Amino acid sequence: MPEGLTSVHGRKLAIAERGQLVAHGINVSQPCVDAAITVGDESANVRAITIQLKDAQGRDINYVETVEIIVFGSAAMTAFATTGGSTGLAIGTDGALLALVAKKHFLATSEADGDIDLTWTDTGTESVAVGVRLPNGRVVVTAAFANA
């Protein structure tokens, strides 16, 4: 590890194995800075949505992370979804999901490998985009999609 790194507060810093800054064993830089989101094809009004959280080098994170999930009316993120689908988002096999605002705003935790699996159910044709707000404030959003 490089020596001589010091924070503006005089704390000794080191660079950890995944390139993060560490002070006294505590990670002081945010390792989860990106996400890959895949929206599957519609099947009987349901779509699978997979989120993979990533570090600054584009690698899958290897710990549990908490993120916000927001359902927007478009990929421009200028408005929230009107209804949020007939039953909206639900957790799949990986992660946990807590609704903060029914069908529109959620808190989610990943599995230890950074995966979050969701399902989107809509018997209507509302066009939406799903966004993930990462711990560093960045929002990664899907293209708009709608069920037929």
C-alpha positions as CSV (number, residue, x, y, z in Angstrom):
1,M,0.0,0.0,0.0
2,P,1.2,3.5,-0.7
3,E,2.5,5.4,2.3
4,G,2.0,9.0,3.2
5,L,-1.7,9.4,2.4
6,T,-3.3,11.7,4.9
7,S,-6.9,13.1,5.0
8,V,-7.7,16.8,5.4
9,H,-8.4,15.9,9.0
10,G,-4.9,14.4,9.6
11,R,-6.0,10.8,9.5
12,K,-3.8,8.2,8.0
13,L,-5.3,6.7,4.8
14,A,-4.5,3.5,2.9
15,I,-5.8,2.1,-0.4
16,A,-7.7,-1.2,0.0
17,E,-7.6,-4.2,-2.3
18,R,-10.5,-2.9,-4.4
19,G,-9.1,0.6,-4.7
20,Q,-11.1,2.2,-1.9
21,L,-9.7,4.6,0.7
22,V,-9.5,3.2,4.2
23,A,-8.8,5.0,7.5
24,H,-8.4,2.9,10.7
25,G,-10.0,-0.1,9.0
26,I,-13.1,1.9,7.9
27,N,-13.9,2.3,4.2
28,V,-14.2,6.1,3.7
29,S,-14.9,6.1,0.0
30,Q,-18.0,4.6,-1.6
31,P,-17.4,1.2,-3.3
32,C,-20.9,0.9,-4.8
33,V,-20.9,3.5,-7.6
34,D,-22.6,1.8,-10.6
35,A,-25.4,-0.6,-11.5
36,A,-26.4,-2.7,-14.4
37,I,-30.2,-3.1,-14.8
38,T,-31.7,-5.7,-17.1
39,V,-35.5,-5.6,-17.9
40,G,-36.7,-8.9,-19.3
41,D,-39.4,-9.5,-21.9
42,E,-43.1,-9.5,-20.8
43,S,-44.6,-12.8,-20.1
44,A,-48.3,-12.9,-18.9
45,N,-48.1,-9.2,-17.7
46,V,-44.9,-9.8,-15.7
47,R,-41.3,-8.8,-16.4
48,A,-38.2,-9.9,-14.5
49,I,-35.8,-7.0,-13.6
50,T,-32.3,-7.8,-12.5
51,I,-30.0,-5.3,-10.8
52,Q,-26.3,-5.9,-10.4
53,L,-24.5,-3.4,-8.2
54,K,-20.9,-2.6,-9.2
55,D,-17.7,-0.9,-7.9
56,A,-15.7,1.8,-9.7
57,Q,-13.8,-0.8,-11.7
58,G,-17.0,-2.2,-13.0
59,R,-16.8,-5.4,-10.9
60,D,-19.7,-6.8,-9.0
61,I,-19.7,-5.8,-5.4
62,N,-19.1,-8.6,-2.9
63,Y,-21.2,-7.3,0.1
64,V,-24.8,-6.4,0.9
65,E,-25.6,-2.8,-0.1
66,T,-28.8,-0.7,0.4
67,V,-30.2,1.4,-2.5
68,E,-33.3,3.3,-3.4
69,I,-35.5,2.1,-6.3
70,I,-37.7,4.6,-8.0
71,V,-40.4,4.1,-10.6
72,F,-40.4,7.0,-13.0
73,G,-42.8,7.9,-15.8
74,S,-39.9,8.0,-18.3
75,A,-36.1,7.6,-18.6
76,A,-35.8,11.4,-18.3
77,M,-36.7,11.0,-14.6
78,T,-38.7,14.2,-14.7
79,A,-41.9,12.7,-13.2
80,F,-42.8,9.6,-11.1
81,A,-45.0,6.8,-12.6
82,T,-48.7,7.7,-12.6
83,T,-49.9,4.4,-11.0
84,G,-46.9,2.2,-10.7
85,G,-48.4,-0.7,-12.5
86,S,-51.3,-2.9,-11.4
87,T,-49.2,-4.5,-8.6
88,G,-45.9,-2.9,-9.5
89,L,-42.5,-4.1,-8.2
90,A,-42.0,-7.1,-6.0
91,I,-38.9,-8.8,-4.8
92,G,-37.8,-11.9,-6.7
93,T,-35.2,-14.5,-5.4
94,D,-32.3,-12.1,-4.5
95,G,-32.5,-9.2,-2.0
96,A,-35.2,-7.5,0.0
97,L,-37.6,-4.8,-0.9
98,L,-39.5,-2.3,1.3
99,A,-42.1,0.0,-0.2
100,L,-41.7,3.6,1.0
101,V,-44.4,5.0,-1.3
102,A,-46.7,2.2,-2.7
103,K,-45.6,1.1,-6.2
104,K,-43.3,4.1,-6.7
105,H,-40.5,4.4,-4.2
106,F,-38.6,1.5,-2.5
107,L,-35.7,0.8,-0.3
108,A,-33.8,-2.4,-1.3
109,T,-30.9,-4.5,0.0
110,S,-28.9,-6.7,-2.3
111,E,-27.6,-10.2,-1.7
112,A,-24.0,-10.5,-0.6
113,D,-23.0,-10.6,-4.3
114,G,-24.7,-7.3,-5.1
115,D,-27.8,-8.8,-6.9
116,I,-31.3,-7.6,-6.6
117,D,-34.0,-9.5,-8.5
118,L,-37.4,-7.9,-9.0
119,T,-40.6,-8.6,-10.9
120,W,-42.8,-5.9,-12.5
121,T,-46.5,-6.7,-12.9
122,D,-48.9,-4.5,-14.9
123,T,-52.1,-5.7,-16.6
124,G,-52.2,-2.2,-18.2
125,T,-49.9,-0.4,-20.6
126,E,-48.3,2.3,-18.4
127,S,-44.9,3.3,-19.6
128,V,-42.3,3.4,-16.8
129,A,-38.6,3.4,-16.2
130,V,-37.0,1.9,-13.1
131,G,-34.2,3.9,-11.5
132,V,-31.7,2.9,-8.8
133,R,-30.3,5.6,-6.6
134,L,-26.9,4.5,-5.4
135,P,-25.3,5.5,-2.1
136,N,-23.1,8.1,-3.8
137,G,-26.3,9.8,-5.1
138,R,-26.0,8.7,-8.7
139,V,-29.2,7.4,-10.4
140,V,-29.0,4.6,-13.0
141,V,-32.2,4.3,-14.9
142,T,-33.6,1.8,-17.5
143,A,-35.1,2.8,-20.8
144,A,-38.9,3.2,-20.7
145,F,-40.9,0.1,-21.0
146,A,-44.6,-0.9,-21.0
147,N,-46.5,-4.1,-21.1
148,A,-48.7,-4.8,-24.1
